[in-house]
Amino acid sequence: MGVLSTPLIDEARTIFTDLGYEVESVGDELRAERKWRIVYISEQTPTEVRDEADLRCFVADPDRASELREELLGLEPDYDWAVMRVDGDGDYEVLHPTASEGLPS
């Protein structure tokens, strides 16, 4: 039998829940809320952004995370964002737009 892997969005749900956020599904995204902060979490770069989406987190596997970060840097969206590199074992790394260019791939 092959190895079963958890979808990235489900891993993100677990990570944000463990960080103390209340997480709910909103279409194909997640909405995570803690205190005053609301973060929309997605595996895809959005073509439209919800009005209340000031903070966004894009989930990607290690092979795609740095590329997605570069894509977002080029798009220069007018909301705060980060890319969460998820490895499938529950480990993750957050890639911020202001992080240094020497990120491991």
Biopython code that builds the backbone (N, CA, C, O; Angstrom):
import numpy as np
from Bio.PDB.StructureBuilder import StructureBuilder

atoms = [
    (1, "MET", "N", (0.839, -1.176, 0.000)),
    (1, "MET", "CA", (0.000, 0.000, 0.000)),
    (1, "MET", "C", (0.881, 1.235, 0.000)),
    (1, "MET", "O", (1.898, 1.262, 0.693)),
    (2, "GLY", "N", (0.512, 2.270, -0.769)),
    (2, "GLY", "CA", (1.292, 3.492, -0.879)),
    (2, "GLY", "C", (1.179, 4.352, 0.369)),
    (2, "GLY", "O", (0.334, 4.116, 1.233)),
    (3, "VAL", "N", (2.036, 5.339, 0.446)),
    (3, "VAL", "CA", (2.046, 6.267, 1.565)),
    (3, "VAL", "C", (0.917, 7.277, 1.371)),
    (3, "VAL", "O", (0.791, 7.882, 0.307)),
    (4, "LEU", "N", (0.109, 7.450, 2.395)),
    (4, "LEU", "CA", (-0.953, 8.444, 2.347)),
    (4, "LEU", "C", (-0.411, 9.760, 2.869)),
    (4, "LEU", "O", (0.294, 9.791, 3.877)),
    (5, "SER", "N", (-0.737, 10.842, 2.187)),
    (5, "SER", "CA", (-0.280, 12.137, 2.666)),
    (5, "SER", "C", (-1.486, 13.014, 2.968)),
    (5, "SER", "O", (-2.532, 12.900, 2.330)),
    (6, "THR", "N", (-1.322, 13.870, 3.929)),
    (6, "THR", "CA", (-2.366, 14.793, 4.322)),
    (6, "THR", "C", (-2.312, 15.999, 3.396)),
    (6, "THR", "O", (-1.229, 16.536, 3.159)),
    (7, "PRO", "N", (-3.452, 16.441, 2.865)),
    (7, "PRO", "CA", (-3.447, 17.652, 2.028)),
    (7, "PRO", "C", (-2.850, 18.835, 2.793)),
    (7, "PRO", "O", (-3.024, 18.945, 4.006)),
    (8, "LEU", "N", (-2.153, 19.711, 2.086)),
    (8, "LEU", "CA", (-1.487, 20.847, 2.720)),
    (8, "LEU", "C", (-2.456, 21.718, 3.509)),
    (8, "LEU", "O", (-2.114, 22.194, 4.592)),
    (9, "ILE", "N", (-3.661, 21.933, 2.984)),
    (9, "ILE", "CA", (-4.622, 22.793, 3.671)),
    (9, "ILE", "C", (-5.039, 22.174, 5.004)),
    (9, "ILE", "O", (-5.301, 22.894, 5.968)),
    (10, "ASP", "N", (-5.102, 20.844, 5.062)),
    (10, "ASP", "CA", (-5.427, 20.170, 6.323)),
    (10, "ASP", "C", (-4.277, 20.290, 7.318)),
    (10, "ASP", "O", (-4.499, 20.440, 8.519)),
    (11, "GLU", "N", (-3.053, 20.224, 6.813)),
    (11, "GLU", "CA", (-1.898, 20.425, 7.699)),
    (11, "GLU", "C", (-1.890, 21.846, 8.240)),
    (11, "GLU", "O", (-1.579, 22.066, 9.410)),
    (12, "ALA", "N", (-2.234, 22.818, 7.387)),
    (12, "ALA", "CA", (-2.298, 24.205, 7.832)),
    (12, "ALA", "C", (-3.372, 24.372, 8.907)),
    (12, "ALA", "O", (-3.170, 25.105, 9.875)),
    (13, "ARG", "N", (-4.511, 23.698, 8.744)),
    (13, "ARG", "CA", (-5.579, 23.758, 9.759)),
    (13, "ARG", "C", (-5.038, 23.285, 11.111)),
    (13, "ARG", "O", (-5.273, 23.921, 12.139)),
    (14, "THR", "N", (-4.318, 22.174, 11.099)),
    (14, "THR", "CA", (-3.746, 21.632, 12.336)),
    (14, "THR", "C", (-2.734, 22.598, 12.947)),
    (14, "THR", "O", (-2.746, 22.826, 14.156)),
    (15, "ILE", "N", (-1.869, 23.161, 12.125)),
    (15, "ILE", "CA", (-0.837, 24.084, 12.613)),
    (15, "ILE", "C", (-1.485, 25.310, 13.254)),
    (15, "ILE", "O", (-1.123, 25.692, 14.367)),
    (16, "PHE", "N", (-2.443, 25.930, 12.555)),
    (16, "PHE", "CA", (-3.090, 27.123, 13.096)),
    (16, "PHE", "C", (-3.910, 26.799, 14.350)),
    (16, "PHE", "O", (-3.951, 27.601, 15.283)),
    (17, "THR", "N", (-4.557, 25.640, 14.379)),
    (17, "THR", "CA", (-5.301, 25.231, 15.575)),
    (17, "THR", "C", (-4.343, 25.067, 16.751)),
    (17, "THR", "O", (-4.635, 25.515, 17.860)),
    (18, "ASP", "N", (-3.200, 24.424, 16.509)),
    (18, "ASP", "CA", (-2.199, 24.248, 17.562)),
    (18, "ASP", "C", (-1.646, 25.588, 18.059)),
    (18, "ASP", "O", (-1.206, 25.692, 19.204)),
    (19, "LEU", "N", (-1.667, 26.612, 17.197)),
    (19, "LEU", "CA", (-1.199, 27.946, 17.577)),
    (19, "LEU", "C", (-2.277, 28.746, 18.323)),
    (19, "LEU", "O", (-2.041, 29.886, 18.724)),
    (20, "GLY", "N", (-3.454, 28.145, 18.504)),
    (20, "GLY", "CA", (-4.503, 28.792, 19.277)),
    (20, "GLY", "C", (-5.548, 29.531, 18.467)),
    (20, "GLY", "O", (-6.365, 30.259, 19.032)),
    (21, "TYR", "N", (-5.540, 29.360, 17.150)),
    (21, "TYR", "CA", (-6.533, 30.008, 16.297)),
    (21, "TYR", "C", (-7.796, 29.153, 16.225)),
    (21, "TYR", "O", (-7.730, 27.926, 16.304)),
    (22, "GLU", "N", (-8.940, 29.808, 16.076)),
    (22, "GLU", "CA", (-10.183, 29.120, 15.731)),
    (22, "GLU", "C", (-10.221, 29.086, 14.211)),
    (22, "GLU", "O", (-10.151, 30.129, 13.561)),
    (23, "VAL", "N", (-10.331, 27.895, 13.650)),
    (23, "VAL", "CA", (-10.213, 27.738, 12.203)),
    (23, "VAL", "C", (-11.517, 27.201, 11.631)),
    (23, "VAL", "O", (-12.101, 26.258, 12.164)),
    (24, "GLU", "N", (-11.972, 27.823, 10.523)),
    (24, "GLU", "CA", (-13.155, 27.341, 9.828)),
    (24, "GLU", "C", (-12.903, 27.355, 8.326)),
    (24, "GLU", "O", (-12.092, 28.135, 7.827)),
    (25, "SER", "N", (-13.605, 26.488, 7.617)),
    (25, "SER", "CA", (-13.514, 26.454, 6.161)),
    (25, "SER", "C", (-14.388, 27.545, 5.566)),
    (25, "SER", "O", (-15.515, 27.764, 6.009)),
    (26, "VAL", "N", (-13.855, 28.228, 4.555)),
    (26, "VAL", "CA", (-14.587, 29.243, 3.807)),
    (26, "VAL", "C", (-14.305, 28.954, 2.332)),
    (26, "VAL", "O", (-13.296, 29.400, 1.786)),
    (27, "GLY", "N", (-15.198, 28.208, 1.700)),
    (27, "GLY", "CA", (-14.937, 27.783, 0.327)),
    (27, "GLY", "C", (-13.734, 26.866, 0.304)),
    (27, "GLY", "O", (-13.679, 25.893, 1.056)),
    (28, "ASP", "N", (-12.766, 27.168, -0.554)),
    (28, "ASP", "CA", (-11.558, 26.343, -0.635)),
    (28, "ASP", "C", (-10.411, 26.908, 0.201)),
    (28, "ASP", "O", (-9.262, 26.487, 0.062)),
    (29, "GLU", "N", (-10.737, 27.869, 1.073)),
    (29, "GLU", "CA", (-9.754, 28.469, 1.969)),
    (29, "GLU", "C", (-10.109, 28.149, 3.412)),
    (29, "GLU", "O", (-11.150, 27.562, 3.708)),
    (30, "LEU", "N", (-9.211, 28.555, 4.295)),
    (30, "LEU", "CA", (-9.477, 28.506, 5.728)),
    (30, "LEU", "C", (-9.467, 29.938, 6.255)),
    (30, "LEU", "O", (-8.753, 30.800, 5.745)),
    (31, "ARG", "N", (-10.267, 30.168, 7.276)),
    (31, "ARG", "CA", (-10.282, 31.448, 7.977)),
    (31, "ARG", "C", (-9.880, 31.142, 9.419)),
    (31, "ARG", "O", (-10.579, 30.419, 10.130)),
    (32, "ALA", "N", (-8.747, 31.701, 9.838)),
    (32, "ALA", "CA", (-8.230, 31.456, 11.181)),
    (32, "ALA", "C", (-8.317, 32.760, 11.970)),
    (32, "ALA", "O", (-7.864, 33.806, 11.507)),
    (33, "GLU", "N", (-8.905, 32.687, 13.168)),
    (33, "GLU", "CA", (-9.083, 33.889, 13.976)),
    (33, "GLU", "C", (-8.557, 33.656, 15.386)),
    (33, "GLU", "O", (-8.791, 32.616, 16.002)),
    (34, "ARG", "N", (-7.838, 34.663, 15.872)),
    (34, "ARG", "CA", (-7.318, 34.645, 17.239)),
    (34, "ARG", "C", (-7.212, 36.089, 17.706)),
    (34, "ARG", "O", (-6.512, 36.904, 17.104)),
    (35, "LYS", "N", (-7.913, 36.387, 18.782)),
    (35, "LYS", "CA", (-7.994, 37.761, 19.294)),
    (35, "LYS", "C", (-8.494, 38.668, 18.172)),
    (35, "LYS", "O", (-9.582, 38.429, 17.649)),
    (36, "TRP", "N", (-7.771, 39.660, 17.797)),
    (36, "TRP", "CA", (-8.184, 40.609, 16.763)),
    (36, "TRP", "C", (-7.715, 40.209, 15.360)),
    (36, "TRP", "O", (-8.085, 40.844, 14.373)),
    (37, "ARG", "N", (-6.911, 39.171, 15.280)),
    (37, "ARG", "CA", (-6.263, 38.809, 14.022)),
    (37, "ARG", "C", (-7.060, 37.768, 13.255)),
    (37, "ARG", "O", (-7.454, 36.744, 13.813)),
    (38, "ILE", "N", (-7.297, 38.031, 11.971)),
    (38, "ILE", "CA", (-7.938, 37.066, 11.078)),
    (38, "ILE", "C", (-6.981, 36.812, 9.918)),
    (38, "ILE", "O", (-6.527, 37.749, 9.261)),
    (39, "VAL", "N", (-6.682, 35.552, 9.674)),
    (39, "VAL", "CA", (-5.779, 35.156, 8.594)),
    (39, "VAL", "C", (-6.545, 34.235, 7.654)),
    (39, "VAL", "O", (-7.171, 33.271, 8.093)),
    (40, "TYR", "N", (-6.495, 34.535, 6.358)),
    (40, "TYR", "CA", (-7.057, 33.633, 5.353)),
    (40, "TYR", "C", (-5.925, 32.764, 4.831)),
    (40, "TYR", "O", (-4.853, 33.263, 4.490)),
    (41, "ILE", "N", (-6.169, 31.463, 4.772)),
    (41, "ILE", "CA", (-5.142, 30.487, 4.419)),
    (41, "ILE", "C", (-5.565, 29.770, 3.150)),
    (41, "ILE", "O", (-6.702, 29.311, 3.040)),
    (42, "SER", "N", (-4.653, 29.673, 2.194)),
    (42, "SER", "CA", (-4.978, 29.084, 0.901)),
    (42, "SER", "C", (-3.770, 28.361, 0.328)),
    (42, "SER", "O", (-2.626, 28.652, 0.680)),
    (43, "GLU", "N", (-4.046, 27.412, -0.563)),
    (43, "GLU", "CA", (-2.972, 26.768, -1.324)),
    (43, "GLU", "C", (-2.737, 27.477, -2.652)),
    (43, "GLU", "O", (-1.745, 27.208, -3.330)),
    (44, "GLN", "N", (-3.634, 28.372, -3.028)),
    (44, "GLN", "CA", (-3.563, 29.049, -4.319)),
    (44, "GLN", "C", (-3.398, 30.552, -4.127)),
    (44, "GLN", "O", (-3.919, 31.117, -3.165)),
    (45, "THR", "N", (-2.681, 31.197, -5.033)),
    (45, "THR", "CA", (-2.621, 32.646, -5.041)),
    (45, "THR", "C", (-3.993, 33.135, -5.484)),
    (45, "THR", "O", (-4.470, 32.734, -6.545)),
    (46, "PRO", "N", (-4.635, 33.986, -4.701)),
    (46, "PRO", "CA", (-6.008, 34.368, -5.029)),
    (46, "PRO", "C", (-6.088, 35.320, -6.214)),
    (46, "PRO", "O", (-5.208, 36.158, -6.415)),
    (47, "THR", "N", (-7.146, 35.182, -6.989)),
    (47, "THR", "CA", (-7.397, 36.125, -8.067)),
    (47, "THR", "C", (-8.237, 37.288, -7.555)),
    (47, "THR", "O", (-8.190, 38.388, -8.106)),
    (48, "GLU", "N", (-9.001, 37.040, -6.504)),
    (48, "GLU", "CA", (-9.719, 38.128, -5.840)),
    (48, "GLU", "C", (-9.530, 37.965, -4.340)),
    (48, "GLU", "O", (-9.370, 36.852, -3.840)),
    (49, "VAL", "N", (-9.551, 39.071, -3.639)),
    (49, "VAL", "CA", (-9.287, 39.051, -2.199)),
    (49, "VAL", "C", (-10.517, 39.564, -1.470)),
    (49, "VAL", "O", (-11.119, 40.563, -1.864)),
    (50, "ARG", "N", (-10.874, 38.880, -0.422)),
    (50, "ARG", "CA", (-11.996, 39.341, 0.414)),
    (50, "ARG", "C", (-11.629, 40.679, 1.040)),
    (50, "ARG", "O", (-10.470, 40.921, 1.377)),
    (51, "ASP", "N", (-12.619, 41.538, 1.191)),
    (51, "ASP", "CA", (-12.371, 42.869, 1.758)),
    (51, "ASP", "C", (-11.717, 42.798, 3.129)),
    (51, "ASP", "O", (-10.869, 43.628, 3.458)),
    (52, "GLU", "N", (-12.110, 41.804, 3.934)),
    (52, "GLU", "CA", (-11.580, 41.717, 5.298)),
    (52, "GLU", "C", (-10.256, 40.958, 5.367)),
    (52, "GLU", "O", (-9.754, 40.716, 6.465)),
    (53, "ALA", "N", (-9.684, 40.581, 4.246)),
    (53, "ALA", "CA", (-8.467, 39.770, 4.231)),
    (53, "ALA", "C", (-7.223, 40.656, 4.241)),
    (53, "ALA", "O", (-6.592, 40.878, 3.207)),
    (54, "ASP", "N", (-6.884, 41.156, 5.432)),
    (54, "ASP", "CA", (-5.670, 41.951, 5.566)),
    (54, "ASP", "C", (-4.434, 41.077, 5.725)),
    (54, "ASP", "O", (-3.322, 41.498, 5.405)),
    (55, "LEU", "N", (-4.635, 39.852, 6.225)),
    (55, "LEU", "CA", (-3.539, 38.919, 6.445)),
    (55, "LEU", "C", (-3.826, 37.633, 5.682)),
    (55, "LEU", "O", (-4.914, 37.066, 5.789)),
    (56, "ARG", "N", (-2.835, 37.175, 4.904)),
    (56, "ARG", "CA", (-3.016, 35.955, 4.128)),
    (56, "ARG", "C", (-1.802, 35.053, 4.315)),
    (56, "ARG", "O", (-0.670, 35.520, 4.439)),
    (57, "CYS", "N", (-2.065, 33.764, 4.333)),
    (57, "CYS", "CA", (-1.005, 32.772, 4.427)),
    (57, "CYS", "C", (-1.210, 31.781, 3.291)),
    (57, "CYS", "O", (-2.295, 31.220, 3.134)),
    (58, "PHE", "N", (-0.181, 31.574, 2.512)),
    (58, "PHE", "CA", (-0.241, 30.635, 1.402)),
    (58, "PHE", "C", (0.573, 29.406, 1.767)),
    (58, "PHE", "O", (1.744, 29.512, 2.130)),
    (59, "VAL", "N", (-0.048, 28.248, 1.671)),
    (59, "VAL", "CA", (0.577, 26.997, 2.071)),
    (59, "VAL", "C", (1.166, 26.323, 0.836)),
    (59, "VAL", "O", (0.513, 26.228, -0.204)),
    (60, "ALA", "N", (2.411, 25.854, 0.963)),
    (60, "ALA", "CA", (3.061, 25.198, -0.168)),
    (60, "ALA", "C", (4.008, 24.115, 0.340)),
    (60, "ALA", "O", (4.506, 24.177, 1.463)),
    (61, "ASP", "N", (4.242, 23.125, -0.512)),
    (61, "ASP", "CA", (5.217, 22.103, -0.149)),
    (61, "ASP", "C", (6.614, 22.677, -0.365)),
    (61, "ASP", "O", (6.760, 23.718, -1.005)),
    (62, "PRO", "N", (7.642, 22.010, 0.163)),
    (62, "PRO", "CA", (9.000, 22.557, 0.083)),
    (62, "PRO", "C", (9.478, 22.846, -1.340)),
    (62, "PRO", "O", (10.265, 23.769, -1.547)),
    (63, "ASP", "N", (9.016, 22.076, -2.314)),
    (63, "ASP", "CA", (9.453, 22.293, -3.699)),
    (63, "ASP", "C", (8.864, 23.556, -4.313)),
    (63, "ASP", "O", (9.426, 24.096, -5.265)),
    (64, "ARG", "N", (7.752, 24.033, -3.789)),
    (64, "ARG", "CA", (7.030, 25.161, -4.395)),
    (64, "ARG", "C", (7.099, 26.443, -3.563)),
    (64, "ARG", "O", (6.827, 27.519, -4.094)),
    (65, "ALA", "N", (7.446, 26.365, -2.301)),
    (65, "ALA", "CA", (7.339, 27.505, -1.392)),
    (65, "ALA", "C", (8.162, 28.725, -1.829)),
    (65, "ALA", "O", (7.625, 29.832, -1.873)),
    (66, "SER", "N", (9.419, 28.555, -2.146)),
    (66, "SER", "CA", (10.258, 29.693, -2.534)),
    (66, "SER", "C", (9.764, 30.319, -3.832)),
    (66, "SER", "O", (9.778, 31.540, -3.986)),
    (67, "GLU", "N", (9.332, 29.482, -4.758)),
    (67, "GLU", "CA", (8.786, 29.967, -6.036)),
    (67, "GLU", "C", (7.513, 30.791, -5.799)),
    (67, "GLU", "O", (7.333, 31.848, -6.402)),
    (68, "LEU", "N", (6.643, 30.304, -4.926)),
    (68, "LEU", "CA", (5.411, 31.022, -4.602)),
    (68, "LEU", "C", (5.732, 32.360, -3.941)),
    (68, "LEU", "O", (5.089, 33.368, -4.234)),
    (69, "ARG", "N", (6.717, 32.373, -3.059)),
    (69, "ARG", "CA", (7.132, 33.626, -2.423)),
    (69, "ARG", "C", (7.582, 34.632, -3.469)),
    (69, "ARG", "O", (7.207, 35.803, -3.405)),
    (70, "GLU", "N", (8.379, 34.188, -4.428)),
    (70, "GLU", "CA", (8.851, 35.072, -5.498)),
    (70, "GLU", "C", (7.686, 35.582, -6.348)),
    (70, "GLU", "O", (7.667, 36.748, -6.742)),
    (71, "GLU", "N", (6.718, 34.710, -6.630)),
    (71, "GLU", "CA", (5.512, 35.098, -7.374)),
    (71, "GLU", "C", (4.785, 36.229, -6.660)),
    (71, "GLU", "O", (4.409, 37.226, -7.275)),
    (72, "LEU", "N", (4.593, 36.062, -5.360)),
    (72, "LEU", "CA", (3.888, 37.072, -4.575)),
    (72, "LEU", "C", (4.679, 38.377, -4.491)),
    (72, "LEU", "O", (4.094, 39.460, -4.523)),
    (73, "LEU", "N", (5.992, 38.282, -4.384)),
    (73, "LEU", "CA", (6.816, 39.498, -4.390)),
    (73, "LEU", "C", (6.611, 40.269, -5.687)),
    (73, "LEU", "O", (6.552, 41.499, -5.680)),
    (74, "GLY", "N", (6.501, 39.545, -6.805)),
    (74, "GLY", "CA", (6.271, 40.178, -8.097)),
    (74, "GLY", "C", (4.884, 40.788, -8.224)),
    (74, "GLY", "O", (4.714, 41.810, -8.889)),
    (75, "LEU", "N", (3.893, 40.173, -7.595)),
    (75, "LEU", "CA", (2.525, 40.679, -7.649)),
    (75, "LEU", "C", (2.308, 41.918, -6.774)),
    (75, "LEU", "O", (1.414, 42.723, -7.033)),
    (76, "GLU", "N", (3.139, 42.059, -5.734)),
    (76, "GLU", "CA", (3.038, 43.168, -4.795)),
    (76, "GLU", "C", (1.600, 43.396, -4.307)),
    (76, "GLU", "O", (1.062, 44.491, -4.472)),
    (77, "PRO", "N", (0.978, 42.378, -3.714)),
    (77, "PRO", "CA", (-0.405, 42.555, -3.238)),
    (77, "PRO", "C", (-0.477, 43.587, -2.114)),
    (77, "PRO", "O", (0.497, 43.798, -1.390)),
    (78, "ASP", "N", (-1.646, 44.232, -1.975)),
    (78, "ASP", "CA", (-1.790, 45.258, -0.942)),
    (78, "ASP", "C", (-2.381, 44.695, 0.346)),
    (78, "ASP", "O", (-3.259, 45.307, 0.954)),
    (79, "TYR", "N", (-1.902, 43.542, 0.749)),
    (79, "TYR", "CA", (-2.237, 42.947, 2.034)),
    (79, "TYR", "C", (-0.973, 42.284, 2.561)),
    (79, "TYR", "O", (-0.055, 41.987, 1.796)),
    (80, "ASP", "N", (-0.927, 42.055, 3.857)),
    (80, "ASP", "CA", (0.214, 41.359, 4.455)),
    (80, "ASP", "C", (0.091, 39.876, 4.159)),
    (80, "ASP", "O", (-1.000, 39.311, 4.240)),
    (81, "TRP", "N", (1.200, 39.246, 3.817)),
    (81, "TRP", "CA", (1.165, 37.830, 3.465)),
    (81, "TRP", "C", (2.447, 37.135, 3.903)),
    (81, "TRP", "O", (3.463, 37.764, 4.198)),
    (82, "ALA", "N", (2.354, 35.817, 3.932)),
    (82, "ALA", "CA", (3.507, 34.954, 4.170)),
    (82, "ALA", "C", (3.229, 33.632, 3.476)),
    (82, "ALA", "O", (2.079, 33.290, 3.203)),
    (83, "VAL", "N", (4.282, 32.901, 3.197)),
    (83, "VAL", "CA", (4.162, 31.554, 2.640)),
    (83, "VAL", "C", (4.585, 30.586, 3.729)),
    (83, "VAL", "O", (5.630, 30.764, 4.354)),
    (84, "MET", "N", (3.777, 29.565, 3.954)),
    (84, "MET", "CA", (4.096, 28.541, 4.937)),
    (84, "MET", "C", (4.573, 27.296, 4.185)),
    (84, "MET", "O", (3.808, 26.653, 3.467)),
    (85, "ARG", "N", (5.841, 26.978, 4.365)),
    (85, "ARG", "CA", (6.422, 25.787, 3.752)),
    (85, "ARG", "C", (6.136, 24.616, 4.690)),
    (85, "ARG", "O", (6.625, 24.574, 5.818)),
    (86, "VAL", "N", (5.331, 23.662, 4.201)),
    (86, "VAL", "CA", (4.905, 22.520, 5.020)),
    (86, "VAL", "C", (5.526, 21.264, 4.435)),
    (86, "VAL", "O", (5.423, 21.014, 3.234)),
    (87, "ASP", "N", (6.178, 20.465, 5.295)),
    (87, "ASP", "CA", (6.908, 19.305, 4.774)),
    (87, "ASP", "C", (6.144, 17.985, 4.819)),
    (87, "ASP", "O", (6.647, 16.972, 4.334)),
    (88, "GLY", "N", (4.950, 17.975, 5.385)),
    (88, "GLY", "CA", (4.177, 16.738, 5.432)),
    (88, "GLY", "C", (4.342, 15.956, 6.727)),
    (88, "GLY", "O", (3.605, 14.998, 6.962)),
    (89, "ASP", "N", (5.288, 16.343, 7.565)),
    (89, "ASP", "CA", (5.509, 15.675, 8.851)),
    (89, "ASP", "C", (5.063, 16.540, 10.016)),
    (89, "ASP", "O", (5.386, 16.251, 11.168)),
    (90, "GLY", "N", (4.317, 17.608, 9.720)),
    (90, "GLY", "CA", (3.898, 18.526, 10.763)),
    (90, "GLY", "C", (4.887, 19.650, 10.993)),
    (90, "GLY", "O", (4.613, 20.568, 11.767)),
    (91, "ASP", "N", (6.039, 19.592, 10.329)),
    (91, "ASP", "CA", (7.031, 20.662, 10.441)),
    (91, "ASP", "C", (6.718, 21.723, 9.398)),
    (91, "ASP", "O", (6.234, 21.417, 8.308)),
    (92, "TYR", "N", (7.001, 22.982, 9.747)),
    (92, "TYR", "CA", (6.750, 24.063, 8.811)),
    (92, "TYR", "C", (7.736, 25.189, 9.039)),
    (92, "TYR", "O", (8.379, 25.281, 10.085)),
    (93, "GLU", "N", (7.838, 26.037, 8.040)),
    (93, "GLU", "CA", (8.668, 27.236, 8.108)),
    (93, "GLU", "C", (7.878, 28.347, 7.441)),
    (93, "GLU", "O", (7.251, 28.130, 6.405)),
    (94, "VAL", "N", (7.906, 29.533, 8.029)),
    (94, "VAL", "CA", (7.187, 30.668, 7.473)),
    (94, "VAL", "C", (8.167, 31.542, 6.703)),
    (94, "VAL", "O", (9.181, 31.984, 7.242)),
    (95, "LEU", "N", (7.849, 31.785, 5.429)),
    (95, "LEU", "CA", (8.667, 32.636, 4.565)),
    (95, "LEU", "C", (7.967, 33.987, 4.432)),
    (95, "LEU", "O", (6.929, 34.088, 3.779)),
    (96, "HIS", "N", (8.526, 35.008, 5.040)),
    (96, "HIS", "CA", (7.946, 36.351, 4.992)),
    (96, "HIS", "C", (8.446, 37.090, 3.761)),
    (96, "HIS", "O", (9.494, 36.744, 3.217)),
    (97, "PRO", "N", (7.714, 38.098, 3.317)),
    (97, "PRO", "CA", (8.165, 38.858, 2.149)),
    (97, "PRO", "C", (9.470, 39.600, 2.402)),
    (97, "PRO", "O", (10.213, 39.872, 1.458)),
    (98, "THR", "N", (9.762, 39.930, 3.643)),
    (98, "THR", "CA", (10.979, 40.682, 3.947)),
    (98, "THR", "C", (12.147, 39.779, 4.324)),
    (98, "THR", "O", (13.207, 40.277, 4.703)),
    (99, "ALA", "N", (11.978, 38.459, 4.227)),
    (99, "ALA", "CA", (13.066, 37.533, 4.567)),
    (99, "ALA", "C", (14.211, 37.696, 3.570)),
    (99, "ALA", "O", (14.016, 38.196, 2.462)),
    (100, "SER", "N", (15.384, 37.275, 3.969)),
    (100, "SER", "CA", (16.551, 37.407, 3.088)),
    (100, "SER", "C", (16.389, 36.530, 1.852)),
    (100, "SER", "O", (15.604, 35.581, 1.850)),
    (101, "GLU", "N", (17.122, 36.850, 0.824)),
    (101, "GLU", "CA", (17.038, 36.128, -0.442)),
    (101, "GLU", "C", (17.667, 34.744, -0.373)),
    (101, "GLU", "O", (17.374, 33.906, -1.226)),
    (102, "GLY", "N", (18.506, 34.478, 0.593)),
    (102, "GLY", "CA", (19.221, 33.213, 0.651)),
    (102, "GLY", "C", (18.416, 32.083, 1.291)),
    (102, "GLY", "O", (18.953, 31.330, 2.104)),
    (103, "LEU", "N", (17.163, 31.956, 0.942)),
    (103, "LEU", "CA", (16.319, 30.910, 1.518)),
    (103, "LEU", "C", (16.698, 29.565, 0.950)),
    (103, "LEU", "O", (17.016, 29.465, -0.235)),
    (104, "PRO", "N", (16.674, 28.524, 1.767)),
    (104, "PRO", "CA", (16.903, 27.180, 1.226)),
    (104, "PRO", "C", (15.723, 26.789, 0.346)),
    (104, "PRO", "O", (14.592, 27.212, 0.590)),
    (105, "SER", "N", (15.985, 25.990, -0.668)),
    (105, "SER", "CA", (14.875, 25.573, -1.541)),
    (105, "SER", "C", (14.406, 24.185, -1.221)),
    (105, "SER", "O", (13.481, 23.683, -1.861)),
]
sb = StructureBuilder()
sb.init_structure("model")
sb.init_model(0)
sb.init_chain("A")
sb.init_seg("    ")
for serial, (resi, resn, name, xyz) in enumerate(atoms, 1):
    if name == "N":
        sb.init_residue(resn, " ", resi, " ")
    sb.init_atom(name, np.array(xyz, "f"), 0.0, 1.0, " ", f" {name:<3s}", serial, name[0])
structure = sb.get_structure()
